[in-house]
Amino acid sequence: MQQKVLIVGGGIAGLSAAWALAKRGVAVELFEQGSLPNPRASSYDEHRITRHAYGRMEGYAHLMPEAFRIWDQLWQAIGTSHYDPCGAVYFLRDDTGWYNVVSRSLTAMDIGYRDIPLDDIPRRFPMVNPAGLWRVVETDQAGMLFPMRILTDMVVLLARLGVTLHANVQVSDVDPGRGTLIADGVTHSADTVIVAAGAWADRLVPSLRDAVVPSRQAVLYLAPPPALAQAWADAPVMLDVGAKGGTYTLPPHRGTRLKIGDHVFSRTGDPDEDRFATDRDLERLWPAAAATYRDFASYTVLERKACFYTVNDHEEFQVRPIGPAGWVISACSGHGFKLGSLMGELVTRAITGEMPAAEVPDLAAGRVIDPPWR
Ligand SMILES: Cc1cc2nc3c(=O)[nH]c(=O)nc-3n(C[C@H](O)[C@H](O)[C@H](O)COP(=O)(O)OP(=O)(O)OC[C@H]3O[C@@H](n4cnc5c(N)ncnc54)[C@H](O)[C@@H]3O)c2cc1C
Protein backbone atom coordinates (compact mmCIF):
# COMPACT_ATOMS: atom_id res chain seq x y z
CA MET A 1 0.00 0.00 0.00
CA GLN A 2 1.20 3.56 -0.74
CA GLN A 3 2.94 5.16 2.25
CA LYS A 4 1.38 8.44 3.47
CA VAL A 5 2.95 11.33 5.39
CA LEU A 6 1.41 14.49 6.91
CA ILE A 7 3.64 17.57 7.21
CA VAL A 8 3.05 20.63 9.42
CA GLY A 9 4.75 23.76 8.07
CA GLY A 10 5.41 25.22 4.64
CA GLY A 11 8.86 26.71 5.27
CA ILE A 12 11.99 25.32 3.62
CA ALA A 13 12.10 22.26 5.94
CA GLY A 14 8.48 21.20 5.37
CA LEU A 15 8.52 21.89 1.63
CA SER A 16 11.82 20.01 1.24
CA ALA A 17 10.51 16.99 3.12
CA ALA A 18 7.36 17.08 0.96
CA TRP A 19 9.45 17.20 -2.21
CA ALA A 20 11.80 14.39 -1.13
CA LEU A 21 8.84 12.18 -0.18
CA ALA A 22 6.72 12.96 -3.26
CA LYS A 23 9.69 12.18 -5.55
CA ARG A 24 9.74 8.68 -4.01
CA GLY A 25 6.03 8.10 -4.62
CA VAL A 26 4.89 8.75 -1.03
CA ALA A 27 1.47 10.41 -0.66
CA VAL A 28 1.94 13.76 1.11
CA GLU A 29 -0.43 16.28 2.69
CA LEU A 30 1.11 19.56 3.89
CA PHE A 31 -0.59 21.99 6.32
CA GLU A 32 0.42 25.66 6.59
CA GLN A 33 -1.22 28.12 8.99
CA GLY A 34 -0.65 31.05 6.59
CA SER A 35 -0.47 31.42 2.86
CA LEU A 36 1.88 29.21 0.82
CA PRO A 37 4.53 30.51 1.00
CA ASN A 38 3.98 32.41 4.25
CA PRO A 39 5.75 35.81 4.64
CA ARG A 40 5.88 35.22 8.42
CA ALA A 41 7.98 32.06 8.08
CA SER A 42 11.71 32.24 8.92
CA SER A 43 12.36 30.94 5.46
CA TYR A 44 10.68 33.84 3.67
CA ASP A 45 13.18 36.52 2.68
CA GLU A 46 14.94 37.93 -0.36
CA HIS A 47 18.23 36.13 0.23
CA ARG A 48 20.05 33.71 2.51
CA ILE A 49 23.77 32.95 2.74
CA THR A 50 25.06 29.56 1.67
CA ARG A 51 28.67 28.47 2.22
CA HIS A 52 31.02 25.68 3.27
CA ALA A 53 33.01 27.73 5.81
CA TYR A 54 31.34 27.05 9.14
CA GLY A 55 33.82 28.04 11.86
CA ARG A 56 33.60 25.91 15.00
CA MET A 57 30.46 24.14 13.68
CA GLU A 58 32.64 21.85 11.60
CA GLY A 59 30.05 19.07 11.26
CA TYR A 60 27.80 21.46 9.35
CA ALA A 61 30.63 22.29 6.96
CA HIS A 62 30.83 18.59 6.08
CA LEU A 63 27.08 18.45 5.35
CA MET A 64 27.33 21.26 2.81
CA PRO A 65 28.53 19.28 -0.25
CA GLU A 66 25.44 17.06 0.05
CA ALA A 67 23.24 20.13 0.62
CA PHE A 68 24.64 21.75 -2.55
CA ARG A 69 23.94 18.51 -4.44
CA ILE A 70 20.30 18.55 -3.35
CA TRP A 71 19.91 22.22 -4.26
CA ASP A 72 21.25 21.34 -7.72
CA GLN A 73 18.58 18.64 -8.02
CA LEU A 74 15.95 21.22 -7.09
CA TRP A 75 17.16 23.64 -9.80
CA GLN A 76 16.79 20.75 -12.27
CA ALA A 77 13.27 19.97 -11.04
CA ILE A 78 12.01 23.57 -11.19
CA GLY A 79 13.91 24.42 -14.38
CA THR A 80 15.89 27.38 -13.03
CA SER A 81 18.62 28.11 -10.47
CA HIS A 82 17.99 30.42 -7.50
CA TYR A 83 21.64 30.37 -6.43
CA ASP A 84 24.10 33.22 -6.97
CA PRO A 85 27.68 31.87 -6.61
CA CYS A 86 29.11 35.27 -5.70
CA GLY A 87 31.53 33.86 -3.07
CA ALA A 88 31.98 34.92 0.54
CA VAL A 89 34.64 37.11 2.13
CA TYR A 90 35.35 37.02 5.87
CA PHE A 91 36.70 40.17 7.50
CA LEU A 92 38.34 38.83 10.65
CA ARG A 93 38.86 41.48 13.31
CA ASP A 94 40.35 39.15 15.95
CA ASP A 95 42.04 35.75 16.00
CA THR A 96 39.07 33.80 17.37
CA GLY A 97 40.26 30.40 16.15
CA TRP A 98 37.83 30.60 13.22
CA TYR A 99 40.57 30.53 10.59
CA ASN A 100 42.24 27.31 11.79
CA VAL A 101 39.03 25.29 11.82
CA VAL A 102 37.80 26.66 8.50
CA SER A 103 41.09 26.11 6.70
CA ARG A 104 41.07 22.49 7.94
CA SER A 105 37.52 21.76 6.76
CA LEU A 106 37.82 23.63 3.44
CA THR A 107 41.09 21.82 2.68
CA ALA A 108 39.46 18.46 3.52
CA MET A 109 36.58 19.26 1.14
CA ASP A 110 38.91 20.62 -1.57
CA ILE A 111 37.25 24.04 -1.58
CA GLY A 112 39.36 27.03 -2.53
CA TYR A 113 40.14 29.87 -0.12
CA ARG A 114 42.82 32.54 0.02
CA ASP A 115 43.91 35.58 1.97
CA ILE A 116 43.25 39.02 0.53
CA PRO A 117 46.18 41.31 1.43
CA LEU A 118 45.05 44.00 3.86
CA ASP A 119 46.61 46.65 1.56
CA ASP A 120 44.11 45.63 -1.11
CA ILE A 121 41.00 46.15 1.02
CA PRO A 122 40.39 49.89 0.36
CA ARG A 123 40.53 49.29 -3.42
CA ARG A 124 38.48 46.04 -3.53
CA PHE A 125 36.08 46.90 -0.71
CA PRO A 126 35.81 50.69 -0.49
CA MET A 127 32.72 50.35 1.73
CA VAL A 128 34.56 48.47 4.52
CA ASN A 129 36.15 50.11 7.53
CA PRO A 130 39.68 48.67 7.36
CA ALA A 131 40.71 49.82 10.86
CA GLY A 132 41.40 46.88 13.16
CA LEU A 133 41.31 44.15 10.51
CA TRP A 134 43.46 41.13 11.43
CA ARG A 135 42.98 39.01 8.31
CA VAL A 136 40.64 38.88 5.28
CA VAL A 137 39.79 35.53 3.71
CA GLU A 138 37.97 34.85 0.46
CA THR A 139 36.21 31.47 0.03
CA ASP A 140 34.83 29.71 -3.05
CA GLN A 141 31.62 27.69 -3.47
CA ALA A 142 29.57 30.17 -1.47
CA GLY A 143 26.99 32.81 -2.26
CA MET A 144 23.29 33.49 -1.92
CA LEU A 145 20.06 31.52 -2.23
CA PHE A 146 16.86 33.43 -3.08
CA PRO A 147 14.22 32.01 -0.72
CA MET A 148 11.06 33.83 -1.81
CA ARG A 149 11.58 32.52 -5.33
CA ILE A 150 12.61 29.07 -4.08
CA LEU A 151 9.57 28.65 -1.82
CA THR A 152 7.18 29.82 -4.52
CA ASP A 153 8.67 27.49 -7.13
CA MET A 154 8.61 24.61 -4.66
CA VAL A 155 4.91 25.12 -3.92
CA VAL A 156 4.19 25.04 -7.67
CA LEU A 157 6.36 21.93 -8.06
CA LEU A 158 4.66 20.13 -5.17
CA ALA A 159 1.20 20.83 -6.56
CA ARG A 160 2.40 19.41 -9.88
CA LEU A 161 3.69 16.28 -8.10
CA GLY A 162 0.27 15.72 -6.54
CA VAL A 163 1.03 16.85 -2.98
CA THR A 164 -2.16 17.99 -1.21
CA LEU A 165 -1.50 21.54 0.01
CA HIS A 166 -3.65 23.03 2.81
CA ALA A 167 -2.96 26.80 3.05
CA ASN A 168 -4.38 28.90 5.91
CA VAL A 169 -5.06 25.78 7.98
CA GLN A 170 -3.60 25.69 11.47
CA VAL A 171 -2.72 22.38 13.08
CA SER A 172 -3.76 22.38 16.74
CA ASP A 173 -2.59 18.96 17.83
CA VAL A 174 -0.24 16.20 16.69
CA ASP A 175 -0.14 12.59 17.88
CA PRO A 176 3.27 11.14 16.91
CA GLY A 177 2.28 7.80 18.42
CA ARG A 178 -0.51 7.26 15.89
CA GLY A 179 0.58 9.49 12.98
CA THR A 180 -2.41 11.80 13.30
CA LEU A 181 -3.01 15.53 13.53
CA ILE A 182 -5.98 17.81 14.07
CA ALA A 183 -6.41 20.75 11.67
CA ASP A 184 -9.44 23.05 11.87
CA GLY A 185 -11.12 20.47 14.11
CA VAL A 186 -10.70 17.63 11.57
CA THR A 187 -8.50 14.59 12.36
CA HIS A 188 -6.15 13.46 9.58
CA SER A 189 -4.17 10.23 9.75
CA ALA A 190 -1.18 8.76 7.94
CA ASP A 191 1.79 6.45 8.52
CA THR A 192 3.93 9.34 9.78
CA VAL A 193 3.50 12.97 10.77
CA ILE A 194 6.38 15.47 10.45
CA VAL A 195 6.37 18.72 12.45
CA ALA A 196 8.41 21.36 10.59
CA ALA A 197 6.78 24.35 12.24
CA GLY A 198 9.83 26.62 12.64
CA ALA A 199 9.76 28.94 15.66
CA TRP A 200 6.20 27.71 16.49
CA ALA A 201 7.24 24.04 16.70
CA ASP A 202 7.31 23.81 20.51
CA ARG A 203 3.55 24.43 20.61
CA LEU A 204 3.04 21.05 18.93
CA VAL A 205 6.15 19.34 20.35
CA PRO A 206 6.50 20.60 23.96
CA SER A 207 9.67 18.52 24.53
CA LEU A 208 11.48 20.97 22.20
CA ARG A 209 11.27 23.60 24.96
CA ASP A 210 14.09 21.79 26.77
CA ALA A 211 16.29 22.09 23.68
CA VAL A 212 15.59 25.42 21.91
CA VAL A 213 14.12 28.89 22.47
CA PRO A 214 12.56 31.27 19.94
CA SER A 215 14.80 34.24 19.16
CA ARG A 216 13.67 37.57 17.69
CA GLN A 217 16.32 38.85 15.27
CA ALA A 218 16.58 42.19 13.44
CA VAL A 219 17.80 42.98 9.94
CA LEU A 220 18.08 46.20 7.94
CA TYR A 221 17.48 46.56 4.20
CA LEU A 222 19.44 49.47 2.78
CA ALA A 223 20.17 51.46 -0.35
CA PRO A 224 23.87 52.35 -0.52
CA PRO A 225 24.98 55.88 -1.39
CA PRO A 226 25.27 56.25 -5.20
CA ALA A 227 29.07 56.49 -5.05
CA LEU A 228 29.21 52.94 -3.67
CA ALA A 229 26.42 51.41 -5.77
CA GLN A 230 28.80 49.71 -8.21
CA ALA A 231 31.07 48.40 -5.47
CA TRP A 232 28.03 46.82 -3.80
CA ALA A 233 26.73 45.41 -7.09
CA ASP A 234 30.08 43.60 -7.49
CA ALA A 235 30.37 42.56 -3.83
CA PRO A 236 30.36 39.00 -2.47
CA VAL A 237 28.57 37.95 0.71
CA MET A 238 30.52 39.72 3.47
CA LEU A 239 30.94 38.50 7.04
CA ASP A 240 32.59 40.61 9.69
CA VAL A 241 33.84 38.31 12.45
CA GLY A 242 35.16 39.58 15.78
CA ALA A 243 35.49 38.35 19.35
CA LYS A 244 32.39 40.35 20.34
CA GLY A 245 30.20 39.28 17.42
CA GLY A 246 30.05 40.97 14.05
CA THR A 247 27.76 41.43 11.07
CA TYR A 248 26.73 39.56 7.94
CA THR A 249 25.84 41.39 4.73
CA LEU A 250 24.11 40.21 1.59
CA PRO A 251 24.80 42.34 -1.48
CA PRO A 252 22.07 43.70 -3.77
CA HIS A 253 22.23 41.20 -6.62
CA ARG A 254 19.56 40.00 -9.07
CA GLY A 255 16.78 42.34 -7.94
CA THR A 256 17.33 42.03 -4.19
CA ARG A 257 18.15 44.73 -1.66
CA LEU A 258 21.34 45.16 0.37
CA LYS A 259 20.71 43.49 3.76
CA ILE A 260 22.69 43.53 6.99
CA GLY A 261 22.20 41.58 10.21
CA ASP A 262 24.24 40.58 13.23
CA HIS A 263 25.27 37.30 14.78
CA VAL A 264 23.98 37.88 18.32
CA PHE A 265 20.84 35.99 19.41
CA SER A 266 18.15 37.85 21.39
CA ARG A 267 16.76 34.54 22.75
CA THR A 268 13.44 36.27 23.48
CA GLY A 269 10.15 36.83 21.69
CA ASP A 270 7.09 35.09 20.34
CA PRO A 271 6.80 34.28 16.62
CA ASP A 272 3.22 35.65 16.58
CA GLU A 273 4.59 39.16 17.29
CA ASP A 274 4.79 41.88 14.61
CA ARG A 275 7.74 42.02 12.20
CA PHE A 276 8.81 45.69 12.55
CA ALA A 277 12.29 46.03 14.08
CA THR A 278 12.04 48.53 16.95
CA ASP A 279 14.89 50.74 18.20
CA ARG A 280 15.40 48.14 20.94
CA ASP A 281 15.66 45.32 18.37
CA LEU A 282 18.29 47.34 16.54
CA GLU A 283 20.34 48.55 19.48
CA ARG A 284 23.20 46.09 18.75
CA LEU A 285 23.00 46.13 14.96
CA TRP A 286 23.36 49.92 14.45
CA PRO A 287 26.74 50.21 16.21
CA ALA A 288 27.97 46.92 14.75
CA ALA A 289 27.10 48.08 11.21
CA ALA A 290 28.68 51.48 11.80
CA ALA A 291 31.87 49.75 12.95
CA THR A 292 31.93 47.44 9.90
CA TYR A 293 31.21 50.03 7.19
CA ARG A 294 32.59 53.47 6.50
CA ASP A 295 30.11 56.34 6.56
CA PHE A 296 27.21 54.06 7.46
CA ALA A 297 24.98 57.09 8.13
CA SER A 298 24.94 57.81 4.37
CA TYR A 299 22.96 54.60 3.64
CA THR A 300 19.18 54.90 3.19
CA VAL A 301 17.15 52.57 5.39
CA LEU A 302 14.47 50.89 3.25
CA GLU A 303 13.07 48.50 5.83
CA ARG A 304 13.62 47.48 9.46
CA LYS A 305 12.52 43.90 9.87
CA ALA A 306 12.23 41.50 12.80
CA CYS A 307 12.10 37.75 12.22
CA PHE A 308 12.20 34.65 14.38
CA TYR A 309 14.04 31.40 14.62
CA THR A 310 14.77 28.91 17.37
CA VAL A 311 18.26 28.54 18.81
CA ASN A 312 20.24 26.77 21.48
CA ASP A 313 23.74 27.34 22.84
CA HIS A 314 25.47 25.22 20.20
CA GLU A 315 23.12 26.15 17.32
CA GLU A 316 22.33 22.46 16.94
CA PHE A 317 19.33 21.50 14.82
CA GLN A 318 16.78 19.23 16.49
CA VAL A 319 15.77 16.68 13.88
CA ARG A 320 14.56 13.45 15.46
CA PRO A 321 11.77 10.94 15.94
CA ILE A 322 9.18 12.13 18.48
CA GLY A 323 7.28 8.84 18.61
CA PRO A 324 6.81 5.66 16.57
CA ALA A 325 4.97 7.62 13.86
CA GLY A 326 6.33 11.15 14.23
CA TRP A 327 9.36 13.34 13.45
CA VAL A 328 10.29 16.90 14.24
CA ILE A 329 12.50 19.01 11.96
CA SER A 330 13.62 22.02 13.94
CA ALA A 331 16.47 23.16 11.74
CA CYS A 332 15.59 26.71 12.52
CA SER A 333 18.51 28.76 13.94
CA GLY A 334 20.42 31.33 11.96
CA HIS A 335 21.76 28.81 9.47
CA GLY A 336 18.84 26.54 8.68
CA PHE A 337 17.92 27.65 5.18
CA LYS A 338 20.98 26.39 3.31
CA LEU A 339 20.62 23.05 5.12
CA GLY A 340 16.81 22.93 5.09
CA SER A 341 16.66 20.98 1.86
CA LEU A 342 19.08 18.38 3.24
CA MET A 343 17.13 18.06 6.51
CA GLY A 344 13.93 17.23 4.57
CA GLU A 345 15.91 14.70 2.56
CA LEU A 346 17.46 13.03 5.64
CA VAL A 347 14.12 12.57 7.39
CA THR A 348 12.70 11.16 4.16
CA ARG A 349 15.58 8.66 3.89
CA ALA A 350 14.85 7.56 7.47
CA ILE A 351 11.08 7.27 6.90
CA THR A 352 11.53 5.25 3.70
CA GLY A 353 14.17 2.99 5.29
CA GLU A 354 17.07 4.24 3.11
CA MET A 355 19.11 5.10 6.21
CA PRO A 356 18.83 4.20 9.89
CA ALA A 357 16.65 6.70 11.76
CA ALA A 358 19.15 6.61 14.63
CA GLU A 359 21.82 8.27 12.44
CA VAL A 360 19.77 11.39 11.68
CA PRO A 361 19.82 13.35 14.98
CA ASP A 362 23.62 13.51 15.25
CA LEU A 363 24.09 14.29 11.56
CA ALA A 364 21.49 17.08 11.76
CA ALA A 365 23.07 18.48 14.92
CA GLY A 366 26.40 18.85 13.13
CA ARG A 367 28.13 16.27 15.33
CA VAL A 368 29.42 14.10 12.47
CA ILE A 369 32.62 15.03 10.64
CA ASP A 370 32.48 12.06 8.28
CA PRO A 371 28.91 11.71 6.91
CA PRO A 372 27.89 8.21 5.71
CA TRP A 373 27.46 9.16 2.02
CA ARG A 374 31.05 10.38 1.61
C1 LIG B 1 17.09 37.19 9.89
C2 LIG B 1 17.41 35.80 9.51
C3 LIG B 1 18.55 35.55 8.75
C4 LIG B 1 18.88 34.25 8.40
N1 LIG B 1 19.97 34.03 7.61
C5 LIG B 1 20.24 32.79 7.18
C6 LIG B 1 21.28 32.57 6.24
O1 LIG B 1 21.92 33.51 5.77
N2 LIG B 1 21.52 31.29 5.83
C7 LIG B 1 20.81 30.24 6.32
O2 LIG B 1 21.09 29.10 5.93
N3 LIG B 1 19.80 30.42 7.20
C8 LIG B 1 19.50 31.66 7.63
N4 LIG B 1 18.46 31.88 8.49
C9 LIG B 1 17.77 30.72 9.08
C10 LIG B 1 16.74 30.10 8.18
O3 LIG B 1 16.01 31.07 7.48
C11 LIG B 1 15.82 29.22 9.02
O4 LIG B 1 16.60 28.36 9.82
C12 LIG B 1 14.93 28.36 8.14
O5 LIG B 1 14.30 29.13 7.16
C13 LIG B 1 13.89 27.64 9.00
O6 LIG B 1 12.99 26.97 8.15
P1 LIG B 1 11.80 26.13 8.75
O7 LIG B 1 11.09 25.53 7.59
O8 LIG B 1 12.30 25.23 9.82
O9 LIG B 1 10.88 27.20 9.51
P2 LIG B 1 9.89 28.31 8.88
O10 LIG B 1 10.40 28.85 7.63
O11 LIG B 1 9.55 29.26 9.96
O12 LIG B 1 8.60 27.46 8.49
C14 LIG B 1 7.72 26.96 9.47
C15 LIG B 1 6.32 27.10 8.91
O13 LIG B 1 5.42 26.37 9.77
C16 LIG B 1 4.21 27.08 9.82
N5 LIG B 1 3.49 26.66 11.03
C17 LIG B 1 3.89 26.84 12.31
N6 LIG B 1 2.99 26.31 13.16
C18 LIG B 1 2.00 25.80 12.40
C19 LIG B 1 0.79 25.14 12.72
N7 LIG B 1 0.43 24.88 13.99
N8 LIG B 1 -0.02 24.76 11.70
C20 LIG B 1 0.35 24.99 10.41
N9 LIG B 1 1.48 25.63 10.06
C21 LIG B 1 2.30 26.02 11.05
C22 LIG B 1 4.65 28.53 9.87
O14 LIG B 1 3.61 29.41 9.51
C23 LIG B 1 5.81 28.53 8.89
O15 LIG B 1 5.39 28.87 7.59
C24 LIG B 1 18.08 33.17 8.85
C25 LIG B 1 16.93 33.41 9.58
C26 LIG B 1 16.57 34.71 9.89
C27 LIG B 1 15.30 34.93 10.66
The ligand as a MOL file (V3000), in Angstrom:
LIG
                    3D

  0  0  0     0  0            999 V3000
M  V30 BEGIN CTAB
M  V30 COUNTS 53 58 0 0 0
M  V30 BEGIN ATOM
M  V30 1 C 17.0880 37.1890 9.8880 0
M  V30 2 C 17.4090 35.7950 9.5060 0
M  V30 3 C 18.5500 35.5500 8.7490 0
M  V30 4 C 18.8800 34.2460 8.3980 0
M  V30 5 N 19.9700 34.0350 7.6080 0
M  V30 6 C 20.2400 32.7860 7.1840 0
M  V30 7 C 21.2780 32.5670 6.2390 0
M  V30 8 O 21.9190 33.5130 5.7700 0
M  V30 9 N 21.5240 31.2920 5.8330 0
M  V30 10 C 20.8080 30.2360 6.3200 0
M  V30 11 O 21.0930 29.1000 5.9340 0
M  V30 12 N 19.8030 30.4190 7.1980 0
M  V30 13 C 19.4980 31.6560 7.6300 0
M  V30 14 N 18.4650 31.8770 8.4940 0
M  V30 15 C 17.7670 30.7180 9.0790 0
M  V30 16 C 16.7400 30.1010 8.1790 0
M  V30 17 O 16.0120 31.0750 7.4840 0
M  V30 18 C 15.8170 29.2180 9.0180 0
M  V30 19 O 16.6000 28.3590 9.8240 0
M  V30 20 C 14.9290 28.3590 8.1440 0
M  V30 21 O 14.3020 29.1320 7.1600 0
M  V30 22 C 13.8880 27.6410 9.0050 0
M  V30 23 O 12.9930 26.9670 8.1500 0
M  V30 24 P 11.8030 26.1310 8.7480 0
M  V30 25 O 11.0850 25.5340 7.5920 0
M  V30 26 O 12.3040 25.2290 9.8250 0
M  V30 27 O 10.8760 27.1960 9.5050 0
M  V30 28 P 9.8910 28.3050 8.8770 0
M  V30 29 O 10.4050 28.8460 7.6320 0
M  V30 30 O 9.5520 29.2590 9.9610 0
M  V30 31 O 8.5970 27.4580 8.4870 0
M  V30 32 C 7.7220 26.9640 9.4710 0
M  V30 33 C 6.3160 27.1010 8.9130 0
M  V30 34 O 5.4170 26.3720 9.7690 0
M  V30 35 C 4.2070 27.0830 9.8160 0
M  V30 36 N 3.4950 26.6640 11.0340 0
M  V30 37 C 3.8940 26.8380 12.3080 0
M  V30 38 N 2.9890 26.3120 13.1630 0
M  V30 39 C 2.0040 25.8020 12.4040 0
M  V30 40 C 0.7890 25.1420 12.7240 0
M  V30 41 N 0.4300 24.8770 13.9880 0
M  V30 42 N -0.0180 24.7640 11.7040 0
M  V30 43 C 0.3490 24.9890 10.4070 0
M  V30 44 N 1.4820 25.6290 10.0570 0
M  V30 45 C 2.3010 26.0240 11.0510 0
M  V30 46 C 4.6470 28.5260 9.8740 0
M  V30 47 O 3.6080 29.4070 9.5050 0
M  V30 48 C 5.8050 28.5310 8.8860 0
M  V30 49 O 5.3930 28.8720 7.5910 0
M  V30 50 C 18.0830 33.1710 8.8450 0
M  V30 51 C 16.9280 33.4120 9.5800 0
M  V30 52 C 16.5720 34.7150 9.8950 0
M  V30 53 C 15.3050 34.9340 10.6600 0
M  V30 END ATOM
M  V30 BEGIN BOND
M  V30 1 1 1 2
M  V30 2 1 2 3
M  V30 3 2 2 52
M  V30 4 2 3 4
M  V30 5 1 4 5
M  V30 6 1 4 50
M  V30 7 2 5 6
M  V30 8 1 6 7
M  V30 9 1 6 13
M  V30 10 2 7 8
M  V30 11 1 7 9
M  V30 12 1 9 10
M  V30 13 2 10 11
M  V30 14 1 10 12
M  V30 15 2 12 13
M  V30 16 1 13 14
M  V30 17 1 14 15
M  V30 18 1 14 50
M  V30 19 1 15 16
M  V30 20 1 16 17
M  V30 21 1 16 18
M  V30 22 1 18 19
M  V30 23 1 18 20
M  V30 24 1 20 21
M  V30 25 1 20 22
M  V30 26 1 22 23
M  V30 27 1 23 24
M  V30 28 2 24 25
M  V30 29 1 24 26
M  V30 30 1 24 27
M  V30 31 1 27 28
M  V30 32 2 28 29
M  V30 33 1 28 30
M  V30 34 1 28 31
M  V30 35 1 31 32
M  V30 36 1 32 33
M  V30 37 1 33 34
M  V30 38 1 33 48
M  V30 39 1 34 35
M  V30 40 1 35 36
M  V30 41 1 35 46
M  V30 42 1 36 37
M  V30 43 1 36 45
M  V30 44 2 37 38
M  V30 45 1 38 39
M  V30 46 1 39 40
M  V30 47 2 39 45
M  V30 48 1 40 41
M  V30 49 2 40 42
M  V30 50 1 42 43
M  V30 51 2 43 44
M  V30 52 1 44 45
M  V30 53 1 46 47
M  V30 54 1 46 48
M  V30 55 1 48 49
M  V30 56 2 50 51
M  V30 57 1 51 52
M  V30 58 1 52 53
M  V30 END BOND
M  V30 END CTAB
M  END
